[in-house]
Amino acid sequence: MTYILQYPAIFGMTLGAIFGIFLAIRRQGKILDMLQYGASCGIIGGLLALVVNVVILRMG
């Protein structure tokens, strides 16, 4: 569990990619749609996790 918390951007990117893939599956997309949704949601998730990490580090 501590390994996940050491790299929050990778954790957020992974969660975002999984969310994007499931979103494309729910919308009945093809494999390229799944890849595109996964990549874009993964980038968004990674950036959000990075911003949250910076905010938390600045507070403490």
LINTARA-V554518 format. One record per residue. N is the residue number from 0. RES is the residue in three letters. SS is DSSP state (H for helix, E for strand, L for the rest). PHI is phi in whole degrees, 0 to 359 (* if undefined). BURIAL is b if it has 16 or more other ideal C-beta (glycine too) atoms within 10 Angstrom, else e. Layout:
{{N | RES | SS | PHI | BURIAL} {N | RES | SS | PHI | BURIAL}}
This chain:
{{0 | MET | L | * | e} {1 | THR | H | 291 | e} {2 | TYR | H | 295 | e} {3 | ILE | H | 294 | e} {4 | LEU | H | 284 | e} {5 | GLN | H | 283 | e} {6 | TYR | L | 233 | e} {7 | PRO | H | 292 | b} {8 | ALA | H | 292 | b} {9 | ILE | H | 292 | b} {10 | PHE | H | 297 | b} {11 | GLY | H | 294 | b} {12 | MET | H | 294 | b} {13 | THR | H | 294 | b} {14 | LEU | H | 298 | b} {15 | GLY | H | 296 | b} {16 | ALA | H | 294 | b} {17 | ILE | H | 297 | e} {18 | PHE | H | 298 | b} {19 | GLY | H | 295 | b} {20 | ILE | H | 295 | b} {21 | PHE | H | 295 | e} {22 | LEU | H | 295 | b} {23 | ALA | H | 291 | b} {24 | ILE | H | 295 | e} {25 | ARG | H | 295 | e} {26 | ARG | L | 270 | e} {27 | GLN | L | 58 | e} {28 | GLY | L | 273 | e} {29 | LYS | L | 278 | e} {30 | ILE | H | 296 | e} {31 | LEU | H | 291 | e} {32 | ASP | H | 295 | b} {33 | MET | H | 297 | b} {34 | LEU | H | 294 | e} {35 | GLN | H | 292 | e} {36 | TYR | H | 296 | b} {37 | GLY | H | 297 | b} {38 | ALA | H | 292 | e} {39 | SER | H | 291 | e} {40 | CYS | H | 291 | b} {41 | GLY | H | 294 | b} {42 | ILE | H | 295 | e} {43 | ILE | H | 297 | b} {44 | GLY | H | 296 | b} {45 | GLY | H | 295 | b} {46 | LEU | H | 294 | e} {47 | LEU | H | 297 | b} {48 | ALA | H | 295 | b} {49 | LEU | H | 293 | e} {50 | VAL | H | 295 | e} {51 | VAL | H | 296 | e} {52 | ASN | H | 296 | b} {53 | VAL | H | 296 | e} {54 | VAL | H | 298 | e} {55 | ILE | H | 295 | e} {56 | LEU | H | 291 | e} {57 | ARG | H | 288 | e} {58 | MET | H | 288 | e} {59 | GLY | L | 266 | e}}
